[in-house]
């Protein structure tokens, strides 16, 4: 069932990421990590059906998406970047295979962190962040989504990796097996991986080569 929902709040998160908030329809349910197919109430874009992940918590009175905008592309996010308060999204039913299964390491590339935002917010609310790790890869420091919030989460070990800048306090390069071996310690834990397809494939392969249980890898299939 599709819901047409007006935007109630827009917030710039980084230079190219915006957060959109809507009223939640009565009875609408989802679990942290799930996404929905999205269009916008505009000619030519109502059936776009691009997937975006909810970054709100299920018990909130509102829904929220945190979306990377590509203004130079002729695509849905370019259109979303032009929206204002009162404009409307068309949101389908929740779906997705990324869900929390137990303590472990989250590995994200760029906007791939969005499925983990609600999960980490849930764990923070429960007081259960201790023992979890987030390895978050971006091109530059300015690209880091919700950095202040993530860095301040009590008990969460957050490691930022920059591929195009070499700065003090950050890992530099790309997440490969050598970096994973140095950063994660034991493979006897859950791993949650989200990002560009080639990154997810590479990291999953490296983790398996390191001895991680394939059943302990959670990613969008």
C-alpha positions as CSV (number, residue, x, y, z in Angstrom):
1,X,0.0,0.0,0.0
2,X,1.4,3.4,-1.0
3,X,1.2,6.5,1.3
4,X,1.4,10.0,0.0
5,X,3.1,12.1,2.8
6,X,3.9,15.8,3.0
7,X,7.3,16.9,4.1
8,X,7.3,18.6,7.5
9,X,11.0,19.2,7.9
10,X,14.1,19.4,5.7
11,X,17.6,19.6,7.3
12,X,21.0,19.8,5.5
13,X,23.2,17.1,7.1
14,X,26.3,17.5,4.8
15,X,27.0,19.4,1.6
16,X,25.1,16.8,-0.4
17,X,22.9,14.9,2.2
18,X,19.5,16.1,3.4
19,X,17.2,14.7,6.0
20,X,13.4,14.7,5.2
21,X,10.8,14.2,7.9
22,X,7.1,13.3,7.5
23,X,4.1,12.5,9.6
24,X,3.8,8.7,10.1
25,X,0.5,7.2,8.8
26,X,-1.6,5.4,11.5
27,X,-0.6,1.8,11.8
28,X,2.6,2.1,9.7
29,X,5.2,-0.3,11.1
30,X,8.8,-1.1,10.2
31,X,11.9,-2.4,11.9
32,X,15.3,-0.5,12.1
33,X,17.3,-1.2,9.0
34,X,14.3,-1.6,6.7
35,X,13.7,0.5,3.5
36,X,10.7,1.4,1.3
37,X,10.3,2.1,-2.4
38,X,9.9,5.9,-2.9
39,X,8.6,8.2,-5.6
40,X,7.5,11.8,-5.4
41,X,4.2,13.4,-6.2
42,X,5.4,15.0,-9.4
43,X,4.7,14.1,-13.0
44,X,7.1,11.5,-14.3
45,X,8.3,10.6,-10.8
46,X,5.3,9.0,-9.0
47,X,6.4,5.5,-9.9
48,X,10.2,6.0,-9.5
49,X,10.3,3.3,-6.8
50,X,13.8,4.0,-5.6
51,X,14.7,2.4,-2.3
52,X,15.5,4.6,0.7
53,X,16.0,3.5,4.3
54,X,14.1,4.8,7.3
55,X,16.4,6.6,9.8
56,X,13.6,7.3,12.3
57,X,12.8,4.8,15.1
58,X,9.6,2.8,14.8
59,X,8.1,4.3,18.0
60,X,8.6,7.9,16.7
61,X,5.5,9.9,15.6
62,X,7.3,10.7,12.3
63,X,9.1,9.0,9.4
64,X,12.5,10.1,8.2
65,X,14.8,9.5,5.3
66,X,18.4,10.7,5.1
67,X,19.2,11.0,1.4
68,X,22.3,11.8,-0.6
69,X,21.5,14.2,-3.4
70,X,23.0,14.0,-6.9
71,X,22.2,17.4,-8.5
72,X,24.1,16.7,-11.7
73,X,22.3,13.4,-12.4
74,X,18.9,13.2,-14.1
75,X,17.5,10.9,-11.4
76,X,15.1,10.8,-8.5
77,X,17.6,12.3,-6.0
78,X,18.1,15.3,-8.2
79,X,14.4,15.9,-8.1
80,X,14.3,15.3,-4.4
81,X,16.9,18.0,-3.9
82,X,14.5,20.5,-5.4
83,X,11.6,19.7,-2.9
84,X,10.3,22.1,-0.3
85,X,8.2,21.8,2.8
86,X,4.7,20.6,1.9
87,X,5.9,18.7,-1.2
88,X,5.0,15.0,-1.0
89,X,6.8,11.7,-1.1
90,X,5.0,8.5,-2.2
91,X,6.2,5.7,0.1
92,X,5.5,2.0,-0.3
93,X,5.5,-0.8,2.3
94,X,8.7,-1.5,4.3
95,X,11.1,-4.3,3.2
96,X,14.7,-5.3,3.5
97,X,17.1,-7.9,4.8
98,X,19.2,-5.7,7.0
99,X,18.1,-6.2,10.6
100,X,19.9,-6.4,13.9
101,X,20.9,-9.9,14.9
102,X,23.4,-9.4,17.7
103,X,26.6,-7.6,18.8
104,X,29.2,-7.0,16.1
105,X,30.7,-4.6,13.6
106,X,28.9,-2.3,11.1
107,X,30.9,-1.5,7.9
108,X,29.4,1.3,5.8
109,X,30.4,3.1,2.7
110,X,29.0,6.6,2.2
111,X,25.2,6.6,2.1
112,X,25.4,2.9,2.9
113,X,25.4,4.0,6.6
114,X,21.7,4.8,6.4
115,X,20.4,1.4,7.3
116,X,22.6,1.4,10.4
117,X,21.5,4.8,11.7
118,X,18.1,3.5,13.0
119,X,19.8,0.3,14.3
120,X,22.4,2.3,16.2
121,X,19.8,4.8,17.5
122,X,17.8,1.8,18.8
123,X,20.8,0.3,20.6
124,X,21.6,3.7,22.1
125,X,18.1,4.0,23.4
126,X,18.3,0.6,24.9
127,X,21.7,1.3,26.4
128,X,23.2,-1.6,24.5
129,X,25.8,0.1,22.2
130,X,28.8,-1.2,24.2
131,X,30.8,-3.8,22.3
132,X,29.7,-2.6,18.9
133,X,32.0,-1.0,16.2
134,X,31.2,1.2,13.2
135,X,33.8,1.4,10.4
136,X,32.6,4.2,8.1
137,X,34.3,4.8,4.8
138,X,34.0,8.1,2.9
139,X,36.0,10.0,0.3
140,X,36.5,13.2,2.4
141,X,35.9,14.3,6.0
142,X,33.1,16.7,4.7
143,X,31.2,13.7,3.4
144,X,30.7,12.0,6.8
145,X,26.9,11.7,7.4
146,X,25.8,12.5,11.0
147,X,29.3,12.5,12.2
148,X,28.7,14.3,15.5
149,X,25.8,12.0,16.4
150,X,27.7,8.9,15.6
151,X,30.9,10.0,17.4
152,X,29.0,10.8,20.5
153,X,27.1,7.5,20.8
154,X,28.1,6.1,24.2
155,X,29.9,2.7,24.0
156,X,30.2,2.7,20.2
157,X,33.7,2.5,18.7
158,X,33.6,4.6,15.6
159,X,36.4,4.4,13.0
160,X,36.4,6.8,10.1
161,X,38.2,5.8,6.8
162,X,38.9,8.4,4.2
163,X,40.0,7.4,0.7
164,X,40.9,10.8,-0.8
165,X,42.3,12.6,2.3
166,X,45.1,11.6,4.6
167,X,44.3,13.3,8.0
168,X,45.3,12.8,11.6
169,X,42.7,10.8,13.5
170,X,41.4,9.0,10.4
171,X,42.2,5.7,8.7
172,X,43.4,6.3,5.1
173,X,42.7,4.2,2.0
174,X,40.1,1.7,1.2
175,X,38.7,-1.0,3.5
176,X,40.5,-4.2,2.5
177,X,41.5,-7.4,4.2
178,X,44.7,-5.9,5.7
179,X,42.7,-3.1,7.3
180,X,39.9,-5.4,8.5
181,X,42.5,-7.7,10.2
182,X,44.0,-4.7,12.0
183,X,40.7,-3.1,13.1
184,X,38.2,-5.9,14.0
185,X,40.1,-8.5,16.0
186,X,38.0,-11.6,16.3
187,X,35.8,-12.7,13.4
188,X,33.5,-14.5,15.9
189,X,30.9,-11.8,15.8
190,X,28.1,-10.4,13.6
191,X,29.0,-8.2,10.6
192,X,26.7,-5.8,8.9
193,X,27.8,-4.4,5.6
194,X,26.2,-1.8,3.3
195,X,27.6,0.4,0.6
196,X,28.3,0.2,-3.2
197,X,27.8,-3.3,-4.6
198,X,31.5,-3.8,-5.4
199,X,32.5,-2.7,-1.8
200,X,30.0,-5.1,-0.2
201,X,31.2,-8.0,-2.4
202,X,34.9,-7.2,-1.6
203,X,34.4,-6.9,2.1
204,X,32.2,-10.0,2.4
205,X,34.8,-11.9,0.5
206,X,37.6,-10.6,2.8
207,X,35.6,-11.4,5.9
208,X,35.0,-15.0,4.7
209,X,38.7,-15.4,3.9
210,X,39.4,-14.3,7.5
211,X,37.2,-17.0,8.9
212,X,33.9,-15.1,9.5
213,X,30.8,-17.3,9.5
214,X,28.9,-16.6,6.2
215,X,25.7,-16.8,8.2
216,X,27.0,-14.0,10.4
217,X,27.1,-11.5,7.5
218,X,24.1,-9.3,7.1
219,X,23.8,-7.2,3.9
220,X,21.1,-6.2,1.4
221,X,20.7,-9.0,-1.2
